[in-house]
Amino acid sequence: MTIRLLLLAAVITAILGTVLLILTSRPDLPSGQTLNELAWQQSFTERGQTPPPSGPREGFWGSRIDPKTYHPILEWHEPKITDPGILEIDANGIQHYLSSQPHTHEILIVGGSVAFGAYASSASKTYFSVLGQLLDTANLGSNIHVSGSGGWNSTKELIAADLFSQLYNPDLIIILDGLNDLMFEPSTEPQPVSTNNPDYRPRTMRYLTNLGQIAQAAASRQTKLLFVLQPALFNRHRPTAIESKLLSDTLASLHQSLPDLKSSYATISTALASLADNQSVYFLDASALFANETHTTFTDMWHFADPGHYLLGQAIFAKVQAILTSQP
């Protein structure tokens, strides 16, 4: 009798433990910035890492870098900031990774907040620092100049690529973008796309037209060009509970049609691949780079913390290494 009671108690304990695990593994998740902060922290803890206590270097939702600085041509860029090892932005809104090697290439990266390196915990954890460190190790030392600002779309990136190509005379230009053109209306300030059955076709065509002009300008300078389509949360194969909430919240506030959004992004990918000639224009489709990650990786629809930055830096390095070592 005692053995039966013990077995029954063990079964009940196991059942209760399973129920408790289910309840605690999918809690009632918050929304807004609280969800954003939770996702950032979980991207570390789920991988057995301790979240840096200072949070993202620019602050959650860019709280440490507002307001933007006015620019007569670009309209705005990030303000000048000096916080060594964390966040350093010059008067032109540019961040720099400077190679320790004596003979270097010059690389210009242009894009929005993802290109800026948002949600990395420090300068060394940004994707572009990962890229720079790997290039140094491969004896391809490069000075990397990053012109990226929150809310920029391809219209501003077209201007920035021309403006700062004249300043840095790069061997390679990297355009890292894709989502802002689909998710925000063009204006002097980023505005959400209307939720009333948005038509993505005009935004898709504008984006591809602008990137085509960037390619033409690079060709006229005999500068190599790499298009990188940024990672997208909606391309995750098995998003975590937090990422699913991030996706549903964003779609509810900005969009109605996930299939149309995914289809438009696939159209962009196909079009950019057709632009690549593998002689002077190259393409890296990073839109599904995090598709098979088993842990929380995104902190919102666009951004990701240090683990995502490392994966993106590695992927861009593999492409850049091949480009810089290819024959003219």
C-alpha positions in Angstrom: 0.0 0.0 0.0 2.8 2.3 0.9 4.5 1.6 -2.4 1.3 2.4 -4.3 0.9 5.7 -2.5 4.5 6.6 -3.2 4.0 5.8 -6.9 0.8 7.7 -7.0 2.5 10.7 -5.4 5.3 10.5 -7.9 2.9 10.5 -10.8 0.9 13.4 -9.4 4.2 15.3 -8.8 5.3 14.6 -12.4 2.0 15.8 -13.8 2.0 19.0 -11.6 5.6 19.6 -12.7 4.7 19.3 -16.4 1.7 21.7 -15.9 3.9 24.2 -14.0 6.5 24.0 -16.8 3.9 24.7 -19.4 2.5 27.7 -17.4 5.9 29.2 -16.7 7.3 28.6 -20.2 4.6 30.7 -21.9 3.7 33.5 -19.5 1.4 36.4 -20.3 4.0 38.4 -22.2 4.1 42.2 -21.9 4.0 44.6 -24.9 5.9 47.7 -26.0 9.2 48.6 -24.6 8.9 46.1 -21.8 8.6 43.2 -24.3 11.5 44.7 -26.2 13.7 44.7 -23.1 12.6 41.1 -22.2 13.5 39.9 -25.7 16.9 41.6 -25.5 17.7 39.9 -22.2 16.4 36.5 -23.2 18.6 36.5 -26.3 21.5 36.2 -23.8 20.0 34.1 -21.0 18.5 31.5 -23.3 22.1 30.9 -24.6 23.5 30.7 -21.1 25.0 34.2 -21.2 24.5 37.1 -18.7 22.8 40.1 -20.3 25.1 43.2 -20.1 23.6 45.4 -17.3 23.9 48.6 -19.4 21.6 47.3 -22.1 21.9 48.3 -25.7 24.6 50.9 -26.3 22.1 53.4 -27.8 19.4 52.6 -25.2 16.1 50.8 -25.7 14.1 52.4 -28.5 17.1 54.7 -29.1 16.6 56.6 -25.9 20.3 57.6 -25.6 20.7 59.1 -29.1 17.6 61.3 -29.5 17.1 63.8 -30.8 18.6 63.4 -34.3 20.9 66.0 -35.8 19.6 68.1 -38.8 21.4 67.7 -42.1 20.6 70.0 -45.1 20.7 67.1 -47.6 20.0 63.9 -45.6 17.5 65.7 -43.3 18.7 63.9 -40.3 21.4 61.6 -39.0 22.6 60.4 -35.6 24.1 63.0 -33.2 27.8 63.3 -32.3 28.5 61.1 -29.3 31.8 60.1 -27.6 31.5 57.2 -25.2 34.7 55.2 -25.8 34.2 51.5 -26.3 30.5 51.8 -26.3 29.2 54.4 -28.8 31.3 56.9 -30.8 29.6 58.9 -33.6 31.4 61.7 -35.4 29.9 65.0 -36.5 28.7 63.5 -39.8 26.8 60.8 -38.0 29.5 58.2 -38.9 30.9 55.3 -36.8 34.3 53.9 -37.6 36.1 50.6 -37.2 39.8 51.3 -37.8 42.0 48.4 -38.6 45.2 47.8 -36.7 46.9 46.6 -39.9 49.2 49.0 -41.9 47.7 48.3 -45.3 44.0 48.6 -45.4 40.9 48.6 -47.6 38.3 51.3 -47.1 34.7 50.0 -46.7 31.6 52.2 -46.5 28.4 50.7 -45.0 25.1 52.5 -45.5 21.6 51.8 -44.2 19.1 52.4 -41.4 19.2 51.4 -37.7 20.3 47.8 -38.4 23.3 49.1 -40.4 23.9 51.5 -37.5 24.4 48.5 -35.3 21.4 49.0 -33.0 20.9 46.8 -30.0 24.5 45.7 -29.7 25.8 46.1 -26.1 29.1 47.7 -27.1 31.1 48.9 -30.1 33.1 45.6 -30.2 29.9 43.6 -30.3 28.4 45.3 -33.4 28.3 43.3 -36.6 30.7 45.7 -38.3 33.3 45.3 -35.5 32.9 41.5 -35.9 33.5 42.0 -39.6 36.5 44.2 -39.0 38.1 41.8 -36.6 37.6 38.9 -38.9 39.1 40.8 -41.8 42.1 41.7 -39.6 42.6 38.0 -38.8 42.4 37.2 -42.5 45.1 39.8 -43.3 42.5 41.9 -45.1 42.5 44.8 -42.7 39.9 47.3 -43.5 38.8 50.7 -42.2 35.0 50.5 -42.0 32.9 53.6 -42.0 29.2 53.2 -41.0 26.6 55.7 -42.2 23.4 54.5 -40.7 20.5 56.2 -38.9 17.2 55.1 -37.4 14.3 55.5 -39.9 16.4 56.0 -43.0 15.1 54.3 -46.1 16.7 53.8 -49.5 16.1 57.4 -50.7 18.3 58.7 -47.9 20.8 55.8 -48.4 21.2 56.8 -52.0 22.2 60.3 -51.0 24.4 59.0 -48.1 26.2 56.5 -50.4 27.1 59.3 -52.8 28.0 61.9 -50.2 30.3 59.7 -48.1 31.8 57.9 -51.1 33.3 61.2 -52.0 34.7 61.5 -48.5 36.1 58.0 -48.0 36.7 56.8 -51.6 35.8 53.2 -50.6 37.0 50.1 -52.3 33.7 48.5 -51.3 30.2 49.9 -50.5 27.8 47.7 -48.4 24.1 48.6 -48.4 22.5 46.9 -45.5 18.7 47.5 -45.5 15.4 46.2 -46.8 12.6 46.5 -44.2 12.3 50.3 -43.7 11.2 50.9 -47.3 8.4 48.4 -46.9 7.3 49.3 -43.3 7.5 53.1 -43.3 6.1 55.8 -45.6 8.7 58.2 -47.1 8.7 61.5 -45.3 11.0 63.8 -43.3 10.3 61.7 -40.3 9.6 57.9 -40.3 5.9 57.3 -40.3 4.2 53.9 -40.0 2.6 52.5 -43.1 -1.2 52.7 -43.0 -2.9 49.6 -41.7 -5.7 50.0 -44.3 -4.7 47.3 -46.7 -1.3 48.6 -47.5 -0.1 48.1 -51.1 3.6 47.2 -50.9 4.2 47.4 -54.7 5.0 51.1 -54.9 7.4 50.9 -52.0 9.0 47.8 -53.5 9.5 49.6 -56.8 10.9 52.7 -55.2 13.4 50.7 -53.2 14.6 48.7 -56.2 14.9 51.9 -58.3 17.0 53.6 -55.6 19.3 50.6 -55.3 19.7 50.4 -59.0 20.8 54.0 -59.0 23.3 53.2 -56.2 24.7 50.4 -58.4 25.0 52.8 -61.4 26.9 55.4 -59.2 29.2 52.7 -57.8 30.0 51.5 -61.4 30.8 55.0 -62.5 33.4 55.2 -59.7 34.6 51.6 -60.3 33.7 50.8 -56.8 32.6 47.3 -55.8 29.1 47.1 -54.2 27.5 44.6 -51.9 23.7 44.5 -51.2 22.8 42.8 -47.9 19.1 42.2 -47.3 18.7 42.4 -43.6 17.4 39.6 -41.4 13.6 39.6 -40.9 11.7 38.3 -37.9 8.9 36.9 -40.2 11.4 34.6 -41.8 12.0 32.7 -38.6 11.0 29.0 -39.0 10.2 28.4 -35.3 10.0 31.8 -33.5 10.1 31.6 -29.7 7.0 32.7 -27.8 8.6 36.2 -27.3 9.4 36.5 -31.0 5.8 35.5 -31.9 4.5 38.2 -29.7 6.9 40.7 -31.2 5.7 39.8 -34.6 2.0 39.9 -33.9 2.3 43.2 -32.0 4.2 44.8 -34.9 1.8 43.5 -37.6 -1.2 44.7 -35.5 0.2 48.3 -35.3 1.7 48.7 -38.8 0.4 46.1 -41.2 -2.5 43.7 -41.9 -1.0 41.3 -44.4 1.9 39.1 -43.3 1.7 37.1 -46.6 2.0 40.3 -48.7 4.9 41.6 -46.6 6.8 38.3 -47.0 6.0 38.1 -50.7 7.3 41.7 -51.2 10.5 40.8 -49.3 11.0 37.8 -51.5 10.5 39.9 -54.6 13.2 42.3 -53.4 15.5 39.3 -52.8 15.0 38.0 -56.3 15.5 41.4 -57.9 18.7 42.1 -55.9 20.0 38.7 -56.9 19.4 39.6 -60.6 21.4 42.8 -60.1 24.4 41.0 -58.9 27.0 40.3 -61.6 29.6 38.9 -59.3 32.2 41.2 -60.9 31.4 44.5 -59.3 27.9 44.0 -57.8 27.3 41.3 -55.2 24.3 40.2 -53.1 24.0 38.5 -49.7 20.5 37.5 -48.8 20.6 37.6 -45.0 16.8 37.8 -44.7 16.6 34.2 -43.2 20.0 34.2 -41.5 18.4 33.5 -38.1 15.7 31.2 -39.5 17.0 28.1 -37.7 18.1 29.6 -34.4 16.5 27.8 -31.5 16.7 30.7 -29.0 15.2 34.2 -29.0 17.3 36.3 -31.4 15.2 39.3 -32.4 14.4 42.1 -30.1 11.7 43.5 -32.4 10.8 43.1 -36.1 14.2 44.7 -37.2 16.8 44.4 -34.5 18.8 41.9 -32.6 21.3 41.8 -29.7 25.0 40.6 -29.6 24.3 37.0 -30.7 22.6 38.1 -33.9 25.3 40.7 -34.5 27.9 38.0 -34.4 26.1 35.8 -36.9 25.5 38.7 -39.2 29.2 39.9 -39.0 30.3 36.3 -39.8 28.0 36.1 -42.8 29.1 39.5 -44.2 32.7 38.6 -43.6 32.5 35.4 -45.7 31.1 37.5 -48.6 33.5 40.4 -48.2 36.5 38.1 -48.0 35.6 36.6 -51.3 35.0 40.1 -52.8 38.3 41.6 -51.7 40.3 38.6 -52.8 38.6 38.4 -56.2 40.4 39.6 -59.4 39.2 42.8 -60.9 
